[in-house]
Amino acid sequence: MQKQLGHASAVATSISPKPADSNPYEPARREPRFFLAQSELHSIIARMIERRITTELTELLDSMPAVALLGPRQVGKTTLALEIAERRPSIYLDLESDADRARLAEPELYLADHEDKLVILDEVHRLPNLFQNLRGLIDRGRRSGRKAGRFLLLGSASIDLLKQSGETLAGRIAYLEMHPIDGLEVGAGDLGPLWVRGGFPDSFLAASDRASQRWRLDFIRTYLERDIPLLGPRIPAETLRRFWTMLAHHQAGLLNAAEFARALGVDGKTVASYLDLLVDLLLVRRLEPWHANVGKRLVKSPRVYVRDSGITHTLLGLATQEDVLGHPVAGASWEGFVIETLTAAAPAGTLSHFYRTAAGAEIDLLLTLPGQRLWAIEVKRSLTPKVEKGFHQACEDLAPERRIVVFPGAERFPLKHGIEAMPLRDLGRALLGEA
């Protein structure tokens, strides 16, 4: 629905504390106070978790006519957009609302009446023909001196949105991906719960592990039964759920499309289309292998990760930390959690790969920072991390600028051969410092 900013609260009755000199036998006087519904409370708490992306998004809105904020559903895009809208004249349109889509039946006429505001268009992929209209409005605005901060587009699918907007809004739009809450956006004491529950705000902030698990089950079902069909693909929900669950079982593993195809009773091209869909929806990460002329036989298959650790655990029926720690996926799940945190913290333009040779040399995460600087990162879940021979061999092959073992401890310390053992938050802050 269309929204103008404002605040509304319900009034309840509460008992006020008595002054020190009051008669203890008199009834306490009653005064009205304000209270918030649970959903409003979650929204406020979510805003208290400082999202790093806020500053970058604000800067882009101050310099570009249009910004596309991409991210999976329920990641907090709308909350962030409305928070930014509180600071400037804005209008919000939810394109899943029939009423708001009706307002845009004649988009140029309607939007021309709001050219002095930031127009937030949520789930913009629902009106793909709108991009051509936005181009005309942006170009007219530029001629009249309105060069930045015209449109904020929110979308749950990346590739489709890029294709739709890239042709018509080239040079007029910037793209920004919003990740779930990561390990640098919470306190050190919350890393464990964040890993178990994942970074979707409603899951992380749930009142209990059981409530968090229930939210994630609903999230998965809604994606399979409602959201994906709305985007066009006609894939049986149960088939796609089986594939998604298989990916969780193979977390951090090399993609073996033939194995998945046999298990699902489909061909390899169909498996590739399923994977492309989940990658496009920002639910799965396909980490490509490093390719360079190092005189070694390199692995060519990508590694695949379910991006949110909480979704990984729910697909496998794991609800509590005890469940996760007792399951074989624990190490791979932690690896995926670390990779999501570090790639989100890395400077713009950083390339992410893994390195593996047929002889067993291996690096879990190889970051190519701007300036072609290589950081080799090994992920360990143990508090006393040990470096395997394969990591040493890989570092000899590539001679990275930094060699790092990231682990869930609290203090950093040096290891042999120039390797640094670093807590996740320390390494993430080091990457932020490179931006």
Residue pairs with C-beta under 8 A, 6 or more apart in sequence:
1 94
1 97
1 99
1 100
2 91
2 92
2 93
2 94
2 97
2 99
2 100
2 103
3 82
3 91
3 92
3 94
4 91
4 92
5 82
5 85
5 86
5 90
9 34
9 35
9 36
10 34
10 35
10 37
11 32
11 33
11 34
12 32
12 33
12 34
12 35
13 30
13 31
13 32
13 33
14 30
14 31
14 32
14 33
15 28
15 30
16 28
16 29
16 30
16 31
17 28
18 24
18 26
18 28
36 44
42 201
42 202
42 205
43 79
45 205
46 76
46 79
46 201
46 205
47 79
47 83
49 181
49 185
49 186
49 201
50 185
51 76
51 80
51 178
51 181
51 185
52 184
52 185
52 344
52 345
52 432
53 80
53 176
53 178
53 179
54 80
54 83
54 84
56 176
57 67
57 69
57 80
57 84
57 176
58 84
60 67
60 174
60 176
61 67
61 84
61 118
61 148
61 149
61 152
62 148
62 149
63 148
63 174
64 148
64 172
64 173
64 174
65 138
65 141
65 142
65 147
65 148
65 149
65 150
65 151
65 172
65 173
66 134
66 138
66 150
66 151
66 152
66 153
66 165
66 169
66 172
66 173
66 174
67 151
67 152
67 153
67 173
67 174
67 175
67 176
68 124
68 153
68 154
68 155
68 161
68 165
68 173
68 174
68 175
68 176
69 77
69 80
69 81
69 152
69 153
69 154
69 155
69 176
69 178
70 155
70 156
70 157
70 158
70 161
70 175
70 176
70 177
70 178
70 282
71 77
71 156
71 177
71 178
71 179
71 282
72 156
72 180
72 200
72 281
72 282
72 283
72 308
73 156
73 219
73 222
73 223
73 227
74 200
74 201
74 202
74 219
75 178
75 179
75 180
75 199
75 200
75 201
76 178
76 180
76 181
76 201
77 122
77 154
77 178
78 122
78 154
79 201
80 178
81 92
81 120
81 122
81 152
81 154
82 92
82 120
84 90
84 118
84 152
85 92
85 118
85 120
88 117
88 118
88 149
89 116
89 117
89 118
90 117
90 118
90 119
90 120
91 114
91 117
91 118
91 119
91 120
92 120
92 122
93 100
93 103
93 104
93 119
93 120
93 121
93 122
94 100
94 122
94 123
95 101
95 104
95 121
95 122
95 123
95 124
95 126
95 127
96 122
96 123
96 126
101 126
101 127
103 110
104 110
104 111
104 127
104 130
107 130
107 133
108 133
108 136
108 137
111 119
111 133
111 134
111 137
112 137
115 137
115 141
115 146
115 150
116 146
118 149
118 150
118 151
118 152
119 150
119 151
119 152
120 151
120 152
120 154
121 127
121 130
121 151
121 152
121 153
121 154
122 154
123 154
123 155
123 156
124 130
124 153
124 154
124 155
124 161
125 155
125 156
125 157
125 160
125 161
125 164
125 231
126 230
128 160
128 164
131 164
131 165
131 167
131 168
131 169
132 168
134 151
134 168
134 169
135 168
135 169
135 172
137 150
138 150
138 151
138 169
138 172
139 172
141 147
141 150
153 161
153 165
153 173
155 161
156 227
156 281
156 282
157 231
157 280
157 281
157 282
158 177
158 280
158 281
158 282
159 280
160 231
160 280
162 175
165 173
177 282
179 199
179 340
179 344
180 198
180 199
180 200
180 201
180 307
180 308
180 340
181 194
181 199
181 200
181 201
181 204
182 194
182 199
182 340
182 341
182 344
182 345
182 428
183 191
183 194
183 195
183 337
183 338
183 341
183 424
183 425
183 428
184 341
184 344
184 345
184 425
184 428
184 429
184 432
186 194
186 204
188 410
188 425
191 408
191 424
191 425
192 321
193 204
193 321
194 204
194 337
195 309
195 324
195 333
195 334
195 337
196 209
196 309
196 310
196 313
196 318
196 320
196 321
196 324
197 203
197 204
197 206
197 209
197 212
197 216
197 310
198 204
198 216
198 308
198 309
198 310
198 311
198 312
198 313
199 308
199 309
199 310
199 340
200 215
200 216
200 219
200 308
200 310
200 311
202 215
203 212
203 215
203 216
203 219
203 310
204 212
204 310
206 212
206 214
206 215
209 319
209 320
210 319
212 310
212 319
213 314
213 319
216 310
216 311
216 313
216 314
217 314
219 311
220 241
220 244
220 311
220 314
220 315
223 281
223 283
224 237
224 240
224 241
225 237
227 281
228 235
228 237
228 240
228 277
228 281
231 281
233 273
233 277
235 274
235 277
239 264
239 266
240 274
240 277
242 263
242 264
243 260
243 264
243 271
243 274
243 275
243 278
244 278
244 283
244 284
244 306
244 315
245 315
245 316
246 260
246 263
246 264
247 278
247 284
247 304
247 306
248 306
248 311
248 312
248 315
248 316
248 329
249 316
249 329
250 256
250 304
251 304
251 305
251 306
251 312
251 329
251 332
251 333
251 335
251 336
252 303
252 304
252 305
252 332
252 335
252 336
253 303
253 304
253 332
254 299
254 301
254 302
254 303
254 304
255 275
255 286
255 301
255 302
255 303
255 304
256 301
257 268
257 271
257 272
257 275
258 268
260 271
261 267
261 268
261 270
261 271
264 270
264 271
275 284
275 286
275 304
278 284
279 285
279 286
282 307
283 306
283 307
283 308
283 311
284 304
284 305
284 306
284 307
285 304
285 305
285 307
285 336
285 339
285 340
286 302
286 303
286 304
287 302
287 303
287 304
287 305
287 339
287 352
287 353
287 354
287 365
288 302
288 353
288 354
289 298
289 299
289 300
289 301
289 302
289 303
289 353
289 354
289 355
289 356
290 298
290 353
290 354
290 355
290 363
290 366
290 398
291 298
291 300
292 398
294 397
294 398
296 357
296 358
296 359
296 361
296 397
297 357
297 358
297 359
298 355
298 356
298 357
298 358
299 356
299 357
299 358
303 354
305 335
305 336
305 339
305 340
306 312
306 315
306 336
307 336
307 340
308 340
309 333
309 334
309 336
309 337
309 340
312 329
312 333
312 336
313 319
313 323
313 324
313 329
313 333
316 327
316 329
317 323
318 324
318 327
318 329
324 330
324 333
330 381
331 381
334 379
334 381
334 408
335 364
335 379
335 381
338 365
338 379
338 406
338 424
339 352
339 364
339 365
339 379
341 424
341 428
342 365
342 367
342 377
342 406
342 424
342 427
342 428
342 431
343 350
343 352
343 367
345 428
345 429
345 431
345 432
346 352
346 367
346 369
346 431
346 434
347 369
347 370
347 431
347 434
347 435
348 370
348 435
349 370
350 367
350 368
350 369
350 370
351 367
351 368
352 365
352 366
352 367
352 368
353 365
353 366
353 368
354 362
354 363
354 364
354 365
354 366
355 361
355 362
355 363
355 366
355 376
355 394
355 397
355 398
356 362
356 363
356 394
357 393
357 394
357 397
359 393
360 389
360 390
360 393
361 390
361 391
361 393
361 394
361 396
361 397
362 388
362 390
362 391
362 394
363 376
363 377
363 378
363 391
363 394
363 395
363 398
364 377
364 378
364 379
365 377
365 379
366 374
366 375
366 376
366 377
366 398
366 400
367 374
367 375
367 377
367 431
368 374
369 375
369 434
370 434
373 401
374 398
374 399
374 400
374 401
374 402
375 400
375 401
375 402
375 404
376 391
376 394
376 395
376 398
376 400
376 402
376 403
376 404
377 404
377 405
377 406
377 427
378 385
378 387
378 391
378 404
378 405
378 406
379 405
379 406
379 407
380 386
380 405
380 406
380 407
381 407
381 408
382 407
383 407
383 408
383 409
385 405
385 407
385 409
385 421
387 405
387 415
387 416
387 417
387 419
391 403
391 405
391 419
392 417
395 403
395 417
402 420
403 417
403 418
403 419
403 420
404 419
404 420
404 421
404 422
404 427
405 415
405 419
405 420
405 421
405 422
406 422
406 423
406 424
406 427
407 421
407 422
407 423
407 424
408 423
408 424
409 421
409 423
410 423
411 423
412 420
412 421
412 422
412 423
412 426
413 420
413 421
414 420
414 421
415 421
422 430
